[in-house]
């Protein structure tokens, strides 16, 4: 490909983005997902519930996550946030009406409570009432290991909310971009880890699952 065509394609790609691809993929697959697995809240948008302007990579807590947090049957006494820094603690504390001391963050960056390289086993053995993993799975070499590890840190009856990207979402490195996910993956995870699906949401090539750990 000569430089002119390459530059033209790049310019068009930046202008159009992946939105058309996302729309076409959803037109092809959404009805299949609903037929196989039930209600994904298609046609609904929880974007207005998103909390924006945060000091983190995504800059927000996505509306689907907020929706499921506000739908929890009871207030969690302990919350674990893999991949988040301590700057988001006040926001989660206010949202859930708990104290910042009830929230633990973990990851490899500064400003986190617990140092955890997600390719390794969890460095803690505490169990939590609620675990939230936002925009993490697509950046991991072994996302199933991460979810299995998080499930081991979840109390029986506790809830885990996972948010990640579907095919059609744009390439974004942090520091690498590895995976895209269909509902099949989440349903299989639930089966293998004895988790109940408490809710699910697909919107703009983002997928969010809320699990409940069986007692």
Backbone as a printed PyTorch tensor [residue, N CA C, xyz], in Angstrom:
tensor([[[  0.8480,  -1.1890,   0.0000],
         [  0.0000,   0.0000,   0.0000],
         [  0.8870,   1.2450,   0.0000]],

        [[  0.6290,   2.1650,  -0.9730],
         [  1.4600,   3.3550,  -1.0110],
         [  1.0760,   4.3110,   0.1010]],

        [[  1.9400,   5.2940,   0.3270],
         [  1.7590,   6.1840,   1.4750],
         [  0.4810,   7.0070,   1.3670]],

        [[  0.0950,   7.3890,   0.1330],
         [ -1.1330,   8.1920,  -0.0180],
         [ -2.3610,   7.4110,   0.4350]],

        [[ -2.4790,   6.1630,  -0.0490],
         [ -3.6270,   5.3460,   0.3230],
         [ -3.6270,   5.0280,   1.8070]],

        [[ -2.4290,   4.7970,   2.3430],
         [ -2.3370,   4.5200,   3.7780],
         [ -2.8020,   5.7190,   4.5920]],

        [[ -2.3180,   6.9160,   4.2200],
         [ -2.7060,   8.1280,   4.9520],
         [ -4.1920,   8.4160,   4.7920]],

        [[ -4.7390,   8.1290,   3.5820],
         [ -6.1660,   8.3430,   3.3550],
         [ -6.9910,   7.3930,   4.2200]],

        [[ -6.5890,   6.1330,   4.2320],
         [ -7.3030,   5.1510,   5.0450],
         [ -7.2380,   5.5130,   6.5160]],

        [[ -6.0680,   5.9620,   6.9710],
         [ -5.9090,   6.3520,   8.3680],
         [ -6.8040,   7.5310,   8.7160]],

        [[ -6.8430,   8.5220,   7.8220],
         [ -7.6710,   9.7110,   8.0640],
         [ -9.1490,   9.3390,   8.1090]],

        [[ -9.5880,   8.4820,   7.1760],
         [-10.9890,   8.0600,   7.1700],
         [-11.3210,   7.2440,   8.4050]],

        [[-10.3670,   6.4010,   8.7980],
         [-10.5920,   5.5900,   9.9830],
         [-10.7740,   6.4360,  11.2260]],

        [[ -9.9710,   7.4600,  11.3690],
         [-10.0790,   8.3470,  12.5290],
         [-11.3890,   9.1240,  12.4940]],

        [[-11.8240,   9.4820,  11.2820],
         [-13.0330,  10.2910,  11.1610],
         [-14.2920,   9.4640,  11.4200]],

        [[-14.3260,   8.2950,  10.8170],
         [-15.5100,   7.4470,  10.9330],
         [-15.4850,   6.6330,  12.2230]],

        [[-14.2790,   6.2370,  12.6280],
         [-14.1560,   5.4070,  13.8130],
         [-14.6980,   4.0160,  13.5700]],

        [[-15.0330,   3.3340,  14.6430],
         [-15.5410,   1.9690,  14.5520],
         [-17.0550,   1.8950,  14.7120]],

        [[-17.7200,   3.0570,  14.7400],
         [-19.1520,   3.0470,  15.0620],
         [-19.9710,   2.2480,  14.0580]],

        [[-19.6800,   2.3920,  12.7470],
         [-20.4300,   1.6560,  11.7400],
         [-20.2310,   0.1540,  11.9150]],

        [[-18.9830,  -0.2370,  12.1900],
         [-18.7000,  -1.6590,  12.4200],
         [-19.4780,  -2.1620,  13.6260]],

        [[-19.5170,  -1.3670,  14.6860],
         [-20.2500,  -1.7590,  15.8830],
         [-21.7260,  -1.9560,  15.5850]],

        [[-22.3070,  -1.0240,  14.8440],
         [-23.7340,  -1.1100,  14.5250],
         [-24.0330,  -2.3680,  13.7260]],

        [[-23.2100,  -2.6520,  12.7210],
         [-23.4300,  -3.8250,  11.8840],
         [-23.2800,  -5.1170,  12.6870]],

        [[-22.2890,  -5.1720,  13.5550],
         [-22.1080,  -6.3660,  14.3820],
         [-23.2920,  -6.5760,  15.3110]],

        [[-23.7760,  -5.4950,  15.9110],
         [-24.9110,  -5.6280,  16.8230],
         [-26.1720,  -6.0530,  16.0850]],

        [[-26.3770,  -5.5410,  14.8730],
         [-27.5290,  -5.9460,  14.0780],
         [-27.4860,  -7.4410,  13.7870]],

        [[-26.2980,  -7.9710,  13.6420],
         [-26.1380,  -9.3810,  13.3030],
         [-26.2310, -10.2950,  14.5120]],

        [[-25.8200,  -9.8280,  15.6700],
         [-25.6600, -10.7320,  16.8100],
         [-26.6140, -10.5070,  17.9790]],

        [[-27.1490,  -9.3140,  18.1580],
         [-27.9280,  -9.0340,  19.3680],
         [-29.1070,  -9.9810,  19.5260]],

        [[-29.8200, -10.2570,  18.4360],
         [-30.9820, -11.1370,  18.5460],
         [-30.5660, -12.5670,  18.9090]],

        [[-29.3680, -12.9580,  18.4660],
         [-28.8720, -14.2910,  18.8200],
         [-28.5320, -14.3660,  20.3030]],

        [[-27.8930, -13.3290,  20.8110],
         [-27.5560, -13.3030,  22.2390],
         [-28.8230, -13.3670,  23.0900]],

        [[-29.8370, -12.5860,  22.6980],
         [-31.0880, -12.5720,  23.4520],
         [-31.7630, -13.9470,  23.4010]],

        [[-31.7260, -14.6010,  22.2470],
         [-32.3350, -15.9160,  22.0950],
         [-31.6220, -16.9640,  22.9490]],

        [[-30.2880, -16.8630,  23.0170],
         [-29.5000, -17.8380,  23.7560],
         [-29.5210, -17.5990,  25.2600]],

        [[-29.4150, -16.3280,  25.6570],
         [-29.1070, -16.0290,  27.0640],
         [-30.0680, -15.0670,  27.7580]],

        [[-31.0840, -14.5740,  27.0590],
         [-32.0620, -13.7380,  27.7340],
         [-31.8120, -12.2500,  27.6190]],

        [[-32.2340, -11.5140,  28.6140],
         [-32.3090, -10.0520,  28.5630],
         [-30.9560,  -9.4000,  28.8060]],

        [[-30.4870,  -8.6400,  27.8130],
         [-29.2580,  -7.8540,  27.9400],
         [-29.5510,  -6.3590,  28.0600]],

        [[-30.7860,  -6.0060,  28.3470],
         [-31.1870,  -4.6040,  28.4200],
         [-30.9500,  -3.8790,  27.0950]],

        [[-31.1520,  -4.6070,  25.9810],
         [-31.0200,  -3.9770,  24.6700],
         [-32.0350,  -2.8490,  24.5420]],

        [[-31.6140,  -1.7690,  23.9130],
         [-32.4870,  -0.6210,  23.7300],
         [-32.4820,   0.3350,  24.9010]],

        [[-31.8600,  -0.0810,  26.0040],
         [-31.7450,   0.7990,  27.1620],
         [-30.3400,   1.3940,  27.2130]],

        [[-30.2450,   2.5620,  27.7760],
         [-28.9360,   3.1710,  27.9880],
         [-28.8320,   3.6280,  29.4340]],

        [[-27.7680,   3.1650,  30.0850],
         [-27.4890,   3.6060,  31.4490],
         [-26.4050,   4.6880,  31.4710]],

        [[-26.1580,   5.2960,  30.3130],
         [-25.0820,   6.2870,  30.2070],
         [-25.2710,   7.4550,  31.1710]],

        [[-26.4940,   7.8370,  31.4230],
         [-26.7430,   8.9730,  32.3250],
         [-26.3450,   8.6610,  33.7610]],

        [[-26.2280,   7.3790,  34.0740],
         [-25.8200,   6.9980,  35.4280],
         [-24.3020,   6.9670,  35.5790]],

        [[-23.5790,   7.1090,  34.4680],
         [-22.1140,   7.0810,  34.5320],
         [-21.6040,   8.2290,  35.4030]],

        [[-20.5100,   7.9620,  36.1040],
         [-19.8580,   8.9800,  36.9310],
         [-18.5570,   9.3540,  36.2450]],

        [[-18.4440,  10.6040,  35.8150],
         [-17.3500,  11.0160,  34.9530],
         [-16.3730,  11.9370,  35.6840]],

        [[-15.2710,  12.2330,  34.9840],
         [-14.2710,  13.1690,  35.5070],
         [-13.4070,  12.6010,  36.6040]],

        [[-13.1540,  11.2940,  36.5720],
         [-12.3790,  10.6450,  37.6320],
         [-10.9080,  10.5430,  37.2540]],

        [[-10.0530,  10.4600,  38.2760],
         [ -8.5970,  10.3730,  38.0700],
         [ -8.1900,   8.9230,  37.8600]],

        [[ -8.5910,   8.3650,  36.7300],
         [ -8.2470,   6.9930,  36.3670],
         [ -8.1680,   6.9410,  34.8490]],

        [[ -7.7270,   5.8040,  34.3160],
         [ -7.4840,   5.7100,  32.8780],
         [ -8.7380,   5.9900,  32.0610]],

        [[ -9.8580,   5.3780,  32.4030],
         [-11.0820,   5.5890,  31.6360],
         [-11.7560,   6.9060,  31.9630]],

        [[-11.4490,   7.4670,  33.1400],
         [-12.0290,   8.7430,  33.5300],
         [-13.4550,   8.6670,  34.0230]],

        [[-13.9910,   7.4460,  34.1880],
         [-15.3850,   7.3220,  34.5940],
         [-15.6520,   5.9480,  35.1960]],

        [[-16.7770,   5.8530,  35.8850],
         [-17.3770,   4.5620,  36.1980],
         [-18.5510,   4.4290,  35.2420]],

        [[-18.5410,   3.4180,  34.4090],
         [-19.5460,   3.2850,  33.3640],
         [-20.9390,   3.0770,  33.9410]],

        [[-21.9190,   3.5640,  33.1970],
         [-23.2940,   3.5360,  33.6720],
         [-23.8160,   2.1500,  33.9760]],

        [[-23.3950,   1.1440,  33.2060],
         [-23.8370,  -0.2120,  33.4700],
         [-23.3800,  -0.7080,  34.8270]],

        [[-22.1530,  -0.3550,  35.1860],
         [-21.6280,  -0.7340,  36.5060],
         [-22.4130,  -0.0320,  37.6010]],

        [[-22.6360,   1.2620,  37.4360],
         [-23.3990,   2.0170,  38.4340],
         [-24.7990,   1.4270,  38.5870]],

        [[-25.4160,   1.0910,  37.4680],
         [-26.7580,   0.5070,  37.5120],
         [-26.7800,  -0.7670,  38.3560]],

        [[-25.8250,  -1.6600,  38.1270],
         [-25.8180,  -2.9180,  38.8690],
         [-25.4440,  -2.7100,  40.3330]],

        [[-24.5610,  -1.7630,  40.6110],
         [-24.2290,  -1.4610,  42.0070],
         [-25.4510,  -0.9570,  42.7670]],

        [[-26.2200,  -0.0860,  42.1120],
         [-27.4090,   0.4540,  42.7670],
         [-28.5270,  -0.5770,  42.8590]],

        [[-28.3950,  -1.6660,  42.1070],
         [-29.4090,  -2.7240,  42.1230],
         [-29.0770,  -3.8520,  43.0970]],

        [[-27.9370,  -3.7590,  43.7890],
         [-27.5720,  -4.8050,  44.7350],
         [-28.6500,  -4.9430,  45.8080]],

        [[-28.9490,  -6.1650,  46.2380],
         [-30.0260,  -6.3560,  47.2140],
         [-29.7260,  -5.7850,  48.5930]],

        [[-28.4540,  -5.5920,  48.9010],
         [-28.0790,  -5.0130,  50.1860],
         [-26.7650,  -4.2490,  50.0340]],

        [[-26.4990,  -3.3660,  50.9600],
         [-25.2790,  -2.5680,  50.9310],
         [-24.0660,  -3.4490,  51.2500]],

        [[-23.0560,  -3.4830,  50.3960],
         [-21.8810,  -4.3140,  50.6780],
         [-21.0570,  -3.7460,  51.8280]],

        [[-20.6000,  -4.6320,  52.6960],
         [-19.7600,  -4.1950,  53.8130],
         [-18.3050,  -4.0620,  53.4030]],

        [[-17.9260,  -4.7190,  52.2910],
         [-16.5420,  -4.6630,  51.8270],
         [-16.5280,  -4.7300,  50.3020]],

        [[-15.6590,  -3.9060,  49.6920],
         [-15.6050,  -3.7970,  48.2310],
         [-14.1500,  -3.9150,  47.7820]],

        [[-13.9260,  -4.6830,  46.7330],
         [-12.5870,  -4.8830,  46.1690],
         [-12.5910,  -4.3800,  44.7300]],

        [[-11.5900,  -3.5240,  44.4090],
         [-11.5240,  -2.8900,  43.0940],
         [-10.1940,  -3.2160,  42.4150]],

        [[-10.0600,  -4.3560,  41.7560],
         [ -8.8250,  -4.6480,  41.0270],
         [ -8.6710,  -3.7310,  39.8280]],

        [[ -7.4770,  -3.1620,  39.7040],
         [ -7.1920,  -2.2820,  38.5780],
         [ -7.4940,  -0.8190,  38.8220]],

        [[ -8.0930,  -0.4750,  39.9630],
         [ -8.4230,   0.9210,  40.2540],
         [ -7.4560,   1.4960,  41.2890]],

        [[ -7.2780,   2.8070,  41.2400],
         [ -6.4280,   3.4670,  42.2330],
         [ -7.2830,   4.0810,  43.3380]],

        [[ -6.6240,   4.5680,  44.3590],
         [ -7.3390,   5.0600,  45.5380],
         [ -8.1390,   6.3320,  45.2880]],

        [[ -7.8840,   6.9950,  44.1590],
         [ -8.6080,   8.2260,  43.8590],
         [-10.1060,   7.9840,  43.6490]],

        [[-10.4740,   6.7510,  43.3120],
         [-11.8940,   6.4700,  43.0640],
         [-12.6330,   6.0630,  44.3400]],

        [[-11.9110,   5.8590,  45.4290],
         [-12.5660,   5.4130,  46.6630],
         [-13.6930,   6.3410,  47.1300]],

        [[-13.4870,   7.6660,  47.1620],
         [-14.5820,   8.5290,  47.6200],
         [-15.8470,   8.3950,  46.7740]],

        [[-15.6630,   8.1490,  45.4910],
         [-16.8130,   8.0330,  44.5940],
         [-17.5970,   6.7590,  44.8970]],

        [[-16.8970,   5.6330,  45.0190],
         [-17.5640,   4.3810,  45.3490],
         [-18.1810,   4.4440,  46.7480]],

        [[-17.4800,   5.0690,  47.6820],
         [-18.0120,   5.1780,  49.0410],
         [-19.3190,   5.9640,  49.0500]],

        [[-19.3460,   7.0700,  48.3170],
         [-20.5590,   7.8850,  48.2480],
         [-21.6880,   7.1410,  47.5400]],

        [[-21.3460,   6.4480,  46.4740],
         [-22.3460,   5.7240,  45.6930],
         [-23.0050,   4.6130,  46.5070]],

        [[-22.1930,   3.8910,  47.3020],
         [-22.6850,   2.7330,  48.0450],
         [-23.0390,   3.0460,  49.5010]],

        [[-22.7960,   4.3090,  49.8960],
         [-23.0800,   4.7310,  51.2750],
         [-22.2880,   3.9020,  52.2850]],

        [[-20.9880,   3.7640,  51.9900],
         [-20.0690,   3.0940,  52.8990],
         [-18.8690,   4.0100,  53.1130]],

        [[-17.9160,   3.5850,  53.9130],
         [-16.7310,   4.4020,  54.1570],
         [-15.6080,   3.9880,  53.1990]],

        [[-14.6590,   4.8730,  53.0110],
         [-13.5120,   4.5520,  52.1560],
         [-12.6970,   3.3980,  52.7370]],

        [[-12.7330,   3.2530,  54.0500],
         [-12.0110,   2.1620,  54.6950],
         [-12.5750,   0.7860,  54.3610]],

        [[-13.7750,   0.7420,  53.8260],
         [-14.3840,  -0.5290,  53.4500],
         [-14.0350,  -0.9360,  52.0130]],

        [[-13.2080,  -0.1270,  51.3650],
         [-12.8660,  -0.3500,  49.9530],
         [-11.3670,  -0.6130,  49.8320]],

        [[-10.9960,  -1.6450,  49.0950],
         [ -9.6030,  -1.9910,  48.8510],
         [ -9.3410,  -1.9730,  47.3440]],

        [[ -8.2590,  -1.3030,  46.9260],
         [ -7.8560,  -1.2930,  45.5220],
         [ -6.6250,  -2.1790,  45.3500]],

        [[ -6.3990,  -2.6300,  44.1160],
         [ -5.2630,  -3.5170,  43.8690],
         [ -4.7860,  -3.3980,  42.4300]],

        [[ -3.4800,  -3.5470,  42.2370],
         [ -2.8850,  -3.5020,  40.9070],
         [ -1.3930,  -3.2580,  41.0010]],

        [[ -0.7750,  -2.9590,  39.8720],
         [  0.6790,  -2.8180,  39.8250],
         [  1.1390,  -1.3720,  39.8790]],

        [[  0.2020,  -0.4230,  39.8190],
         [  0.5750,   0.9850,  39.7710],
         [  0.6300,   1.5900,  41.1720]],

        [[  1.2100,   2.7660,  41.2540],
         [  1.2240,   3.4890,  42.5270],
         [ -0.1940,   3.9300,  42.8750]],

        [[ -0.4100,   4.2280,  44.1460],
         [ -1.7100,   4.7140,  44.5790],
         [ -2.7570,   3.6270,  44.6980]],

        [[ -2.3150,   2.4020,  44.9310],
         [ -3.2260,   1.2860,  45.1430],
         [ -2.8970,   0.6230,  46.4710]],

        [[ -3.9010,   0.0830,  47.1390],
         [ -3.6870,  -0.4950,  48.4610],
         [ -2.8150,  -1.7380,  48.4270]],

        [[ -3.0530,  -2.5910,  47.4490],
         [ -2.3880,  -3.8900,  47.3760],
         [ -1.6810,  -4.0130,  46.0360]],

        [[ -0.4160,  -4.4190,  46.0540],
         [  0.3220,  -4.6670,  44.8250],
         [ -0.0410,  -6.0590,  44.3090]],

        [[ -0.5730,  -6.1030,  43.1120],
         [ -0.9980,  -7.3810,  42.5410],
         [ -0.7330,  -7.3890,  41.0390]],

        [[  0.2220,  -8.1910,  40.6210],
         [  0.4080,  -8.4990,  39.2090],
         [ -0.6150,  -9.5760,  38.8700]],

        [[ -1.5470,  -9.2740,  37.9950],
         [ -2.6930, -10.1580,  37.7870],
         [ -2.3360, -11.4770,  37.1040]],

        [[ -1.0930, -11.6270,  36.6540],
         [ -0.6420, -12.9170,  36.1400],
         [ -0.2560, -13.8570,  37.2830]],

        [[ -0.1750, -13.3020,  38.4980],
         [  0.1840, -14.0900,  39.6680],
         [ -1.0380, -14.3040,  40.5560]],

        [[ -0.8970, -15.1600,  41.5550],
         [ -1.9970, -15.4310,  42.4790],
         [ -2.2820, -14.2040,  43.3400]],

        [[ -3.5050, -14.0520,  43.8330],
         [ -3.8330, -12.8940,  44.6680],
         [ -2.9500, -12.8490,  45.9200]],

        [[ -2.4410, -11.6670,  46.2730],
         [ -1.5900, -11.5440,  47.4570],
         [ -2.3870, -11.4100,  48.7520]],

        [[ -3.7100, -11.4760,  48.6670],
         [ -4.5700, -11.3630,  49.8500],
         [ -5.4880, -12.5790,  49.8930]],

        [[ -5.9900, -12.8940,  51.0850],
         [ -6.9510, -13.9910,  51.2040],
         [ -8.2520, -13.5370,  51.8430]],

        [[ -8.4250, -12.2300,  51.9640],
         [ -9.6670, -11.6790,  52.4820],
         [-10.7830, -11.8960,  51.4660]],

        [[-11.9840, -12.1140,  51.9450],
         [-13.1270, -12.2200,  51.0470],
         [-13.9930, -10.9730,  51.1530]],

        [[-14.6140, -10.6220,  50.0250],
         [-15.3310,  -9.3560,  49.8980],
         [-16.7770,  -9.5960,  49.4970]],

        [[-17.6290,  -8.6230,  49.8560],
         [-19.0450,  -8.6930,  49.4810],
         [-19.2710,  -8.2980,  48.0290]],

        [[-18.3970,  -7.4460,  47.5030],
         [-18.5850,  -6.9500,  46.1480],
         [-17.2230,  -6.7210,  45.4920]],

        [[-17.0800,  -7.1660,  44.2610],
         [-15.8640,  -6.9510,  43.4770],
         [-16.2620,  -6.3400,  42.1430]],

        [[-15.5430,  -5.2970,  41.7410],
         [-15.8210,  -4.6310,  40.4650],
         [-14.5460,  -4.5890,  39.6390]],

        [[-14.6140,  -5.1170,  38.4330],
         [-13.4970,  -5.0750,  37.4950],
         [-13.9580,  -4.3450,  36.2360]],

        [[-13.4620,  -3.1380,  36.0520],
         [-13.8750,  -2.2960,  34.9230],
         [-12.7530,  -2.1730,  33.9080]],

        [[-13.0710,  -2.4800,  32.6450],
         [-12.1340,  -2.2750,  31.5220],
         [-10.7820,  -2.9190,  31.7890]],

        [[-10.8030,  -4.0940,  32.3960],
         [ -9.5750,  -4.8030,  32.7390],
         [ -9.3180,  -6.0030,  31.8330]],

        [[-10.3490,  -6.7890,  31.5930],
         [-10.1680,  -8.1100,  30.9970],
         [ -9.5130,  -8.0560,  29.6280]],

        [[ -9.8500,  -7.0360,  28.8510],
         [ -9.3040,  -6.9710,  27.4860],
         [ -7.8040,  -6.7180,  27.4580]],

        [[ -7.2450,  -6.3120,  28.5740],
         [ -5.8120,  -6.0020,  28.6520],
         [ -4.9860,  -7.1380,  29.2530]],

        [[ -5.6180,  -8.2580,  29.5650],
         [ -4.9290,  -9.3460,  30.2490],
         [ -4.6550, -10.5090,  29.3030]],

        [[ -3.4940, -11.1350,  29.4780],
         [ -3.1470, -12.3170,  28.7000],
         [ -4.0520, -13.4910,  29.0680]],

        [[ -4.3820, -13.6040,  30.3430],
         [ -5.2110, -14.7140,  30.8210],
         [ -6.3840, -14.1500,  31.6270]],

        [[ -7.4120, -13.6500,  30.9590],
         [ -8.5310, -13.0480,  31.6900],
         [ -9.3090, -14.0410,  32.5440]],

        [[ -9.3680, -15.3030,  32.1130],
         [-10.0930, -16.2840,  32.9200],
         [ -9.4390, -16.4760,  34.2830]],

        [[ -8.1180, -16.5100,  34.3220],
         [ -7.4100, -16.6350,  35.5950],
         [ -7.7790, -15.4760,  36.5160]],

        [[ -7.8400, -14.2750,  35.9420],
         [ -8.1580, -13.1030,  36.7610],
         [ -9.5590, -13.2200,  37.3660]],

        [[-10.5230, -13.6390,  36.5630],
         [-11.8880, -13.7670,  37.0700],
         [-11.9740, -14.8910,  38.0900]],

        [[-11.2760, -15.9890,  37.8320],
         [-11.2550, -17.1060,  38.7960],
         [-10.6440, -16.6490,  40.1170]],

        [[ -9.5480, -15.8730,  40.0410],
         [ -8.9230, -15.3620,  41.2620],
         [ -9.8770, -14.4390,  42.0150]],

        [[-10.5470, -13.5660,  41.2730],
         [-11.4840, -12.6490,  41.9200],
         [-12.6500, -13.4120,  42.5460]],

        [[-13.1250, -14.4410,  41.8600],
         [-14.2230, -15.2420,  42.4030],
         [-13.8200, -15.9140,  43.7120]],

        [[-12.5420, -16.2770,  43.8190],
         [-12.0640, -16.9020,  45.0630],
         [-12.0440, -15.9090,  46.2190]],

        [[-12.0290, -14.6160,  45.8940],
         [-12.0280, -13.5690,  46.9200],
         [-13.4270, -13.0540,  47.2350]],

        [[-14.4270, -13.6650,  46.6220],
         [-15.8080, -13.2190,  46.7900],
         [-16.5140, -14.0820,  47.8300]],

        [[-17.1950, -13.4380,  48.7550],
         [-17.9510, -14.1710,  49.7640],
         [-19.1450, -14.8870,  49.1300]],

        [[-19.5440, -16.0270,  49.6660],
         [-20.7890, -16.6460,  49.2140],
         [-21.9450, -15.6520,  49.3450]],

        [[-22.7200, -15.5330,  48.2850],
         [-23.7950, -14.5480,  48.2730],
         [-23.3610, -13.1800,  47.7980]],

        [[-22.0360, -12.9930,  47.6390],
         [-21.5200, -11.7090,  47.1780],
         [-21.6770, -11.5350,  45.6750]],

        [[-21.4420, -10.3090,  45.2050],
         [-21.6260,  -9.9750,  43.7990],
         [-20.3210,  -9.5110,  43.1610]],

        [[-20.1310,  -9.9040,  41.9200],
         [-18.9730,  -9.4730,  41.1390],
         [-19.4710,  -8.8890,  39.8160]],

        [[-19.0070,  -7.6840,  39.5080],
         [-19.4050,  -6.9910,  38.2880],
         [-18.1920,  -6.8860,  37.3740]],

        [[-18.3350,  -7.4050,  36.1580],
         [-17.2580,  -7.3920,  35.1790],
         [-17.6840,  -6.5690,  33.9710]],

        [[-16.8080,  -5.6820,  33.5520],
         [-17.0790,  -4.8240,  32.3920],
         [-15.8900,  -4.9020,  31.4510]],

        [[-16.1610,  -5.1130,  30.1670],
         [-15.0790,  -5.1740,  29.1840],
         [-15.6240,  -4.8730,  27.7960]],

        [[-14.8400,  -5.1680,  26.7560],
         [-15.1610,  -4.7550,  25.3970],
         [-15.5090,  -5.9440,  24.5090]],

        [[-16.3710,  -5.6900,  23.5420],
         [-16.7940,  -6.6930,  22.5780],
         [-16.1060,  -6.4570,  21.2280]],

        [[-16.1830,  -7.4260,  20.3040],
         [-15.6670,  -7.2030,  18.9590],
         [-16.2760,  -5.9450,  18.3380]],

        [[-15.4450,  -5.1760,  17.6680],
         [-15.8780,  -3.9040,  17.0950],
         [-15.3910,  -2.7080,  17.8810]],

        [[-15.0320,  -2.9330,  19.1590],
         [-14.5190,  -1.8170,  19.9510],
         [-13.1110,  -1.4710,  19.4830]],

        [[-12.7750,  -0.1810,  19.5650],
         [-11.5030,   0.2870,  19.0240],
         [-10.3030,  -0.2710,  19.7950]],

        [[ -9.2170,  -0.3510,  19.1050],
         [ -7.9370,  -0.8130,  19.6640],
         [ -7.4160,   0.2390,  20.6300]],

        [[ -7.1040,  -0.1640,  21.8610],
         [ -6.6110,   0.7860,  22.8580],
         [ -5.6340,   0.0800,  23.7930]],

        [[ -4.4030,   0.4840,  23.7680],
         [ -3.3580,  -0.1840,  24.5450],
         [ -3.2420,   0.4300,  25.9380]],

        [[ -3.1280,  -0.4440,  26.9560],
         [ -2.8970,   0.0530,  28.3170],
         [ -2.3560,  -1.0690,  29.2060]],

        [[ -1.1240,  -1.5170,  29.0760],
         [ -0.1680,  -1.1540,  28.0130],
         [ -0.3400,  -1.9910,  26.7570]],

        [[ -1.1830,  -3.0550,  26.8310],
         [ -1.4580,  -3.8840,  25.6650],
         [ -2.9670,  -4.0770,  25.5550]],

        [[ -3.4190,  -4.4000,  24.3660],
         [ -4.8320,  -4.6680,  24.1210],
         [ -4.9110,  -6.0640,  23.5200]],

        [[ -5.5170,  -7.0080,  24.2400],
         [ -5.3720,  -8.4260,  23.9020],
         [ -6.6370,  -9.1290,  23.4440]],

        [[ -7.7950,  -8.7700,  23.9690],
         [ -8.9800,  -9.6140,  23.8110],
         [-10.2380,  -8.7840,  23.5420]],

        [[-11.2480,  -9.4570,  22.9580],
         [-12.6210,  -8.9760,  22.8980],
         [-13.5240, -10.1470,  23.2790]],

        [[-14.7140,  -9.8560,  23.8080],
         [-15.5090, -10.8850,  24.4630],
         [-16.9540, -10.9210,  23.9630]],

        [[-17.4600, -12.1540,  23.8220],
         [-18.8650, -12.3940,  23.5570],
         [-19.5340, -12.9190,  24.8310]],

        [[-20.8780, -12.8850,  24.8910],
         [-21.5700, -13.4150,  26.0720],
         [-21.2370, -14.8660,  26.3910]],

        [[-20.9260, -15.6670,  25.3540],
         [-20.5910, -17.0730,  25.6040],
         [-19.5030, -17.2190,  26.6570]],

        [[-18.5180, -16.3370,  26.5960],
         [-17.3940, -16.4020,  27.5340],
         [-17.9000, -16.2030,  28.9560]],

        [[-18.7450, -15.2170,  29.1560],
         [-19.2500, -14.9170,  30.4930],
         [-20.1700, -16.0160,  31.0120]],

        [[-20.9720, -16.5770,  30.1310],
         [-21.8640, -17.6500,  30.5490],
         [-21.0700, -18.9060,  30.9270]],

        [[-20.0140, -19.1910,  30.1690],
         [-19.1690, -20.3370,  30.4800],
         [-18.4210, -20.1200,  31.7960]],

        [[-17.9600, -18.8980,  32.0340],
         [-17.3080, -18.5580,  33.3040],
         [-18.2610, -18.8030,  34.4660]],

        [[-19.5080, -18.3840,  34.3200],
         [-20.4980, -18.5880,  35.3860],
         [-20.6610, -20.0660,  35.6920]],

        [[-20.7240, -20.8750,  34.6590],
         [-20.9030, -22.3150,  34.8410],
         [-19.7050, -22.9400,  35.5510]],

        [[-18.5100, -22.5690,  35.1360],
         [-17.3020, -23.1860,  35.6880],
         [-17.0170, -22.7480,  37.1200]],

        [[-17.4000, -21.5220,  37.4550],
         [-17.0470, -20.9790,  38.7670],
         [-18.2260, -20.9570,  39.7380]],

        [[-19.3060, -21.6330,  39.3870],
         [-20.4900, -21.7090,  40.2590],
         [-21.0210, -20.3250,  40.6060]],

        [[-21.1560, -19.5020,  39.5790],
         [-21.6920, -18.1610,  39.7400],
         [-23.0600, -18.0800,  39.0750]],

        [[-23.9610, -17.3420,  39.6910],
         [-25.2560, -17.0800,  39.0840],
         [-25.1970, -15.7480,  38.3410]],

        [[-25.8010, -15.6830,  37.1750],
         [-25.8720, -14.4250,  36.4360],
         [-27.0270, -13.6090,  37.0060]],

        [[-26.6970, -12.4850,  37.6410],
         [-27.7120, -11.6370,  38.2630],
         [-28.1710, -10.5120,  37.3410]],

        [[-27.4090, -10.2470,  36.2930],
         [-27.7710,  -9.2000,  35.3480],
         [-26.7310,  -9.0790,  34.2660]],

        [[-27.1250,  -8.5280,  33.1110],
         [-26.1830,  -8.3660,  32.0060],
         [-26.6470,  -7.2240,  31.1140]],

        [[-25.6730,  -6.6040,  30.4580],
         [-25.9600,  -5.3760,  29.7110],
         [-24.9650,  -5.2420,  28.5700]],

        [[-25.4740,  -4.9970,  27.3730],
         [-24.6320,  -4.7230,  26.2080],
         [-25.0320,  -3.3710,  25.6400]],

        [[-24.0230,  -2.5190,  25.4180],
         [-24.2890,  -1.1810,  24.8790],
         [-23.0110,  -0.6360,  24.2650]],

        [[-23.0950,  -0.1940,  23.0050],
         [-21.9490,   0.4110,  22.3150],
         [-20.6950,  -0.4520,  22.3800]],

        [[-20.8590,  -1.7420,  22.1030],
         [-19.7480,  -2.7080,  22.0790],
         [-19.0420,  -2.8370,  23.4190]],

        [[-19.7630,  -2.5220,  24.4850],
         [-19.2900,  -2.8000,  25.8400],
         [-20.2370,  -3.8090,  26.4680]],

        [[-19.6830,  -4.7360,  27.2190],
         [-20.5000,  -5.7670,  27.8440],
         [-20.2260,  -5.7800,  29.3450]],

        [[-21.2940,  -5.8490,  30.1230],
         [-21.2000,  -5.8640,  31.5830],
         [-22.0160,  -7.0260,  32.1200]],

        [[-21.4000,  -7.8190,  32.9720],
         [-22.0850,  -8.9300,  33.6370],
         [-22.0220,  -8.7200,  35.1380]],

        [[-23.1190,  -9.0140,  35.8110],
         [-23.1710,  -9.0130,  37.2730],
         [-23.4300, -10.4450,  37.7170]],

        [[-22.5010, -10.9830,  38.4900],
         [-22.6110, -12.3520,  39.0170],
         [-22.9340, -12.3240,  40.5040]],

        [[-23.5720, -13.3900,  40.9410],
         [-23.7360, -13.6540,  42.3600],
         [-23.1050, -14.9980,  42.6720]],

        [[-22.2690, -15.0450,  43.7160],
         [-21.6220, -16.2940,  44.0910],
         [-22.5910, -17.1540,  44.8910]],

        [[-22.7720, -18.3760,  44.4440],
         [-23.6960, -19.2770,  45.1380],
         [-23.1940, -19.5620,  46.5620]],

        [[-24.1270, -19.6410,  47.4710],
         [-23.7900, -19.9150,  48.8740],
         [-23.3570, -21.3650,  49.0380]]])
